[in-house]
């Protein structure tokens, strides 16, 4: 079994933002040479998250609105006593920082409306995206 490790950087420009990283992950899979296996996409961050969903900007606005409604950035959170980003930690923890996709015949197996989306929850920042490809 081959194990291929790679990472790239995404520079975000807003406090809350969604960035489509599908192409960058697909490039890593192509470079890995793995035809059948799995692809682990991971953010080594506690204030950003990963989702698989549609690349549609109105829906992205809806997602960001939902995040702000549920994890209120100006909420009375304990963590904000020592930092000002409790909402980002909370949303990141609930949404998750890792996604795993199958690889079949050299392609990520994903639905038409399943792009790989990075949610910036406490930007702007430089975010590392780790991609590990395992298979044959
Ligand atoms: Zn914090």
Boltz pocket constraint, residues with backbone or C-beta under 6 A from the ligand:
constraints:
  - pocket:
      binder: B
      contacts: [[A, 79], [A, 83], [A, 84], [A, 85], [A, 86], [A, 89]]
      max_distance: 6.0
